[in-house]
């Protein structure tokens, strides 16, 4: 599936669910999936809120069922 471009942290997703995120640290970029609950980024649907909510993210270009 095709992915969107990266969105900056000040733009939040419209949908609740899993998103691919990109974290930058010391010149390195790390990618992994995190959950957006409609307000906060979390480590899973019932998980802890991430301590750093400044998340650069991307999703799928088309909604899946």
N, CA, C and O atoms as a GROMACS GRO file, in nm:
protein
  260
    1UNK      N    1   0.084  -0.118   0.000
    1UNK     CA    2   0.000   0.000   0.000
    1UNK      C    3   0.088   0.124   0.000
    1UNK      O    4   0.196   0.128   0.059
    2UNK      N    5   0.039   0.224  -0.067
    2UNK     CA    6   0.112   0.349  -0.074
    2UNK      C    7   0.096   0.431   0.054
    2UNK      O    8  -0.013   0.436   0.112
    3UNK      N    9   0.204   0.494   0.096
    3UNK     CA   10   0.202   0.574   0.219
    3UNK      C   11   0.199   0.723   0.186
    3UNK      O   12   0.239   0.764   0.077
    4UNK      N   13   0.150   0.802   0.280
    4UNK     CA   14   0.151   0.947   0.266
    4UNK      C   15   0.294   0.998   0.284
    4UNK      O   16   0.383   0.924   0.324
    5UNK      N   17   0.313   1.125   0.255
    5UNK     CA   18   0.438   1.190   0.290
    5UNK      C   19   0.440   1.203   0.443
    5UNK      O   20   0.339   1.182   0.509
    6UNK      N   21   0.555   1.238   0.497
    6UNK     CA   22   0.565   1.260   0.642
    6UNK      C   23   0.494   1.389   0.681
    6UNK      O   24   0.505   1.491   0.613
    7UNK      N   25   0.420   1.382   0.791
    7UNK     CA   26   0.354   1.499   0.846
    7UNK      C   27   0.433   1.549   0.966
    7UNK      O   28   0.488   1.468   1.041
    8UNK      N   29   0.441   1.680   0.987
    8UNK     CA   30   0.511   1.734   1.104
    8UNK      C   31   0.428   1.711   1.230
    8UNK      O   32   0.308   1.688   1.222
    9UNK      N   33   0.492   1.719   1.348
    9UNK     CA   34   0.423   1.694   1.475
    9UNK      C   35   0.302   1.782   1.501
    9UNK      O   36   0.208   1.739   1.569
   10UNK      N   37   0.300   1.905   1.448
   10UNK     CA   38   0.187   1.994   1.476
   10UNK      C   39   0.060   1.953   1.401
   10UNK      O   40  -0.049   2.003   1.433
   11UNK      N   41   0.071   1.864   1.303
   11UNK     CA   42  -0.047   1.811   1.234
   11UNK      C   43  -0.075   1.672   1.290
   11UNK      O   44   0.011   1.584   1.284
   12UNK      N   45  -0.195   1.652   1.344
   12UNK     CA   46  -0.232   1.523   1.404
   12UNK      C   47  -0.317   1.443   1.304
   12UNK      O   48  -0.384   1.502   1.220
   13UNK      N   49  -0.315   1.311   1.313
   13UNK     CA   50  -0.397   1.227   1.226
   13UNK      C   51  -0.547   1.252   1.248
   13UNK      O   52  -0.589   1.296   1.355
   14UNK      N   53  -0.624   1.224   1.146
   14UNK     CA   54  -0.770   1.234   1.153
   14UNK      C   55  -0.828   1.107   1.215
   14UNK      O   56  -0.930   1.113   1.285
   15UNK      N   57  -0.765   0.994   1.190
   15UNK     CA   58  -0.816   0.865   1.236
   15UNK      C   59  -0.739   0.811   1.356
   15UNK      O   60  -0.621   0.841   1.375
   16UNK      N   61  -0.806   0.733   1.436
   16UNK     CA   62  -0.745   0.657   1.546
   16UNK      C   63  -0.682   0.533   1.485
   16UNK      O   64  -0.740   0.471   1.396
   17UNK      N   65  -0.564   0.496   1.532
   17UNK     CA   66  -0.503   0.372   1.484
   17UNK      C   67  -0.351   0.377   1.483
   17UNK      O   68  -0.289   0.466   1.541
   18UNK      N   69  -0.293   0.278   1.415
   18UNK     CA   70  -0.148   0.264   1.405
   18UNK      C   71  -0.094   0.354   1.295
   18UNK      O   72  -0.155   0.368   1.190
   19UNK      N   73   0.020   0.416   1.322
   19UNK     CA   74   0.087   0.500   1.224
   19UNK      C   75   0.236   0.473   1.229
   19UNK      O   76   0.290   0.437   1.334
   20UNK      N   77   0.301   0.491   1.115
   20UNK     CA   78   0.445   0.479   1.109
   20UNK      C   79   0.504   0.614   1.151
   20UNK      O   80   0.463   0.718   1.100
   21UNK      N   81   0.598   0.610   1.241
   21UNK     CA   82   0.660   0.733   1.288
   21UNK      C   83   0.809   0.732   1.257
   21UNK      O   84   0.870   0.626   1.238
   22UNK      N   85   0.864   0.850   1.251
   22UNK     CA   86   1.007   0.864   1.229
   22UNK      C   87   1.062   0.952   1.340
   22UNK      O   88   1.018   1.065   1.360
   23UNK      N   89   1.160   0.898   1.412
   23UNK     CA   90   1.226   0.970   1.522
   23UNK      C   91   1.368   1.000   1.480
   23UNK      O   92   1.437   0.914   1.426
   24UNK      N   93   1.412   1.120   1.505
   24UNK     CA   94   1.547   1.161   1.471
   24UNK      C   95   1.627   1.178   1.598
   24UNK      O   96   1.585   1.247   1.691
   25UNK      N   97   1.744   1.113   1.603
   25UNK     CA   98   1.828   1.120   1.723
   25UNK      C   99   1.975   1.115   1.680
   25UNK      O  100   2.020   1.017   1.620
   26UNK      N  101   2.047   1.218   1.712
   26UNK     CA  102   2.191   1.224   1.684
   26UNK      C  103   2.224   1.196   1.537
   26UNK      O  104   2.321   1.127   1.506
   27UNK      N  105   2.142   1.248   1.449
   27UNK     CA  106   2.167   1.231   1.306
   27UNK      C  107   2.113   1.102   1.247
   27UNK      O  108   2.127   1.080   1.126
   28UNK      N  109   2.052   1.019   1.327
   28UNK     CA  110   1.995   0.893   1.279
   28UNK      C  111   1.843   0.903   1.276
   28UNK      O  112   1.784   0.971   1.360
   29UNK      N  113   1.781   0.836   1.182
   29UNK     CA  114   1.635   0.830   1.174
   29UNK      C  115   1.592   0.688   1.208
   29UNK      O  116   1.642   0.591   1.152
   30UNK      N  117   1.497   0.678   1.300
   30UNK     CA  118   1.443   0.548   1.342
   30UNK      C  119   1.295   0.544   1.308
   30UNK      O  120   1.224   0.642   1.332
   31UNK      N  121   1.249   0.434   1.253
   31UNK     CA  122   1.108   0.418   1.217
   31UNK      C  123   1.045   0.308   1.300
   31UNK      O  124   1.105   0.203   1.319
   32UNK      N  125   0.925   0.332   1.349
   32UNK     CA  126   0.845   0.226   1.409
   32UNK      C  127   0.700   0.271   1.417
   32UNK      O  128   0.668   0.388   1.391
   33UNK      N  129   0.614   0.180   1.452
   33UNK     CA  130   0.470   0.208   1.457
   33UNK      C  131   0.428   0.245   1.598
   33UNK      O  132   0.472   0.184   1.696
   34UNK      N  133   0.342   0.346   1.607
   34UNK     CA  134   0.282   0.384   1.734
   34UNK      C  135   0.133   0.408   1.712
   34UNK      O  136   0.088   0.428   1.599
   35UNK      N  137   0.059   0.406   1.819
   35UNK     CA  138  -0.087   0.418   1.818
   35UNK      C  139  -0.126   0.563   1.847
   35UNK      O  140  -0.074   0.625   1.940
   36UNK      N  141  -0.219   0.616   1.768
   36UNK     CA  142  -0.276   0.748   1.796
   36UNK      C  143  -0.419   0.726   1.841
   36UNK      O  144  -0.499   0.666   1.769
   37UNK      N  145  -0.454   0.776   1.962
   37UNK     CA  146  -0.586   0.750   2.019
   37UNK      C  147  -0.687   0.863   1.992
   37UNK      O  148  -0.797   0.863   2.047
   38UNK      N  149  -0.650   0.956   1.908
   38UNK     CA  150  -0.736   1.070   1.878
   38UNK      C  151  -0.687   1.197   1.947
   38UNK      O  152  -0.725   1.308   1.909
   39UNK      N  153  -0.602   1.179   2.050
   39UNK     CA  154  -0.545   1.292   2.121
   39UNK      C  155  -0.396   1.273   2.149
   39UNK      O  156  -0.317   1.367   2.136
   40UNK      N  157  -0.358   1.151   2.188
   40UNK     CA  158  -0.220   1.125   2.228
   40UNK      C  159  -0.159   1.009   2.149
   40UNK      O  160  -0.229   0.917   2.105
   41UNK      N  161  -0.027   1.015   2.133
   41UNK     CA  162   0.049   0.904   2.078
   41UNK      C  163   0.079   0.806   2.191
   41UNK      O  164   0.121   0.848   2.299
   42UNK      N  165   0.058   0.676   2.166
   42UNK     CA  166   0.079   0.572   2.267
   42UNK      C  167   0.160   0.457   2.208
   42UNK      O  168   0.176   0.446   2.086
   43UNK      N  169   0.210   0.371   2.296
   43UNK     CA  170   0.288   0.256   2.249
   43UNK      C  171   0.198   0.139   2.207
   43UNK      O  172   0.250   0.036   2.165
   44UNK      N  173   0.070   0.153   2.216
   44UNK     CA  174  -0.028   0.052   2.174
   44UNK      C  175  -0.167   0.100   2.210
   44UNK      O  176  -0.181   0.200   2.280
   45UNK      N  177  -0.272   0.030   2.165
   45UNK     CA  178  -0.409   0.073   2.193
   45UNK      C  179  -0.441   0.093   2.341
   45UNK      O  180  -0.516   0.183   2.375
   46UNK      N  181  -0.385   0.011   2.426
   46UNK     CA  182  -0.408   0.024   2.571
   46UNK      C  183  -0.280   0.061   2.644
   46UNK      O  184  -0.268   0.041   2.764
   47UNK      N  185  -0.183   0.116   2.569
   47UNK     CA  186  -0.051   0.140   2.625
   47UNK      C  187  -0.032   0.278   2.685
   47UNK      O  188  -0.124   0.359   2.694
   48UNK      N  189   0.092   0.301   2.726
   48UNK     CA  190   0.132   0.426   2.788
   48UNK      C  191   0.142   0.536   2.684
   48UNK      O  192   0.177   0.511   2.569
   49UNK      N  193   0.110   0.658   2.725
   49UNK     CA  194   0.131   0.774   2.638
   49UNK      C  195   0.281   0.796   2.624
   49UNK      O  196   0.355   0.785   2.722
   50UNK      N  197   0.326   0.825   2.505
   50UNK     CA  198   0.467   0.853   2.484
   50UNK      C  199   0.506   0.981   2.557
   50UNK      O  200   0.428   1.077   2.560
   51UNK      N  201   0.623   0.982   2.615
   51UNK     CA  202   0.668   1.101   2.688
   51UNK      C  203   0.695   1.218   2.593
   51UNK      O  204   0.680   1.334   2.631
   52UNK      N  205   0.734   1.188   2.470
   52UNK     CA  206   0.757   1.291   2.368
   52UNK      C  207   0.644   1.282   2.266
   52UNK      O  208   0.638   1.187   2.188
   53UNK      N  209   0.555   1.379   2.267
   53UNK     CA  210   0.440   1.380   2.176
   53UNK      C  211   0.470   1.452   2.044
   53UNK      O  212   0.381   1.467   1.960
   54UNK      N  213   0.594   1.497   2.025
   54UNK     CA  214   0.635   1.561   1.899
   54UNK      C  215   0.672   1.453   1.799
   54UNK      O  216   0.789   1.422   1.780
   55UNK      N  217   0.570   1.398   1.734
   55UNK     CA  218   0.587   1.281   1.649
   55UNK      C  219   0.573   1.320   1.502
   55UNK      O  220   0.473   1.379   1.462
   56UNK      N  221   0.675   1.287   1.423
   56UNK     CA  222   0.667   1.299   1.278
   56UNK      C  223   0.612   1.166   1.229
   56UNK      O  224   0.664   1.060   1.264
   57UNK      N  225   0.506   1.170   1.150
   57UNK     CA  226   0.434   1.046   1.119
   57UNK      C  227   0.389   1.040   0.974
   57UNK      O  228   0.390   1.141   0.902
   58UNK      N  229   0.350   0.920   0.932
   58UNK     CA  230   0.285   0.899   0.801
   58UNK      C  231   0.187   0.784   0.813
   58UNK      O  232   0.199   0.699   0.902
   59UNK      N  233   0.091   0.783   0.723
   59UNK     CA  234  -0.010   0.679   0.722
   59UNK      C  235  -0.027   0.623   0.582
   59UNK      O  236   0.056   0.646   0.494
   60UNK      N  237  -0.134   0.551   0.563
   60UNK     CA  238  -0.164   0.495   0.431
   60UNK      C  239  -0.244   0.597   0.352
   60UNK      O  240  -0.324   0.672   0.408
   61UNK      N  241  -0.223   0.599   0.220
   61UNK     CA  242  -0.294   0.694   0.133
   61UNK      C  243  -0.443   0.662   0.123
   61UNK      O  244  -0.525   0.751   0.100
   62UNK      N  245  -0.478   0.534   0.141
   62UNK     CA  246  -0.618   0.493   0.135
   62UNK      C  247  -0.654   0.421   0.263
   62UNK      O  248  -0.576   0.342   0.315
   63UNK      N  249  -0.774   0.449   0.313
   63UNK     CA  250  -0.820   0.384   0.436
   63UNK      C  251  -0.849   0.237   0.409
   63UNK      O  252  -0.910   0.202   0.308
   64UNK      N  253  -0.805   0.150   0.501
   64UNK     CA  254  -0.832   0.007   0.488
   64UNK      C  255  -0.949  -0.028   0.578
   64UNK      O  256  -0.984   0.047   0.668
   65UNK      N  257  -1.010  -0.142   0.552
   65UNK     CA  258  -1.123  -0.185   0.635
   65UNK      C  259  -1.079  -0.283   0.739
   65UNK      O  260  -1.161  -0.330   0.818
   0.00000   0.00000   0.00000
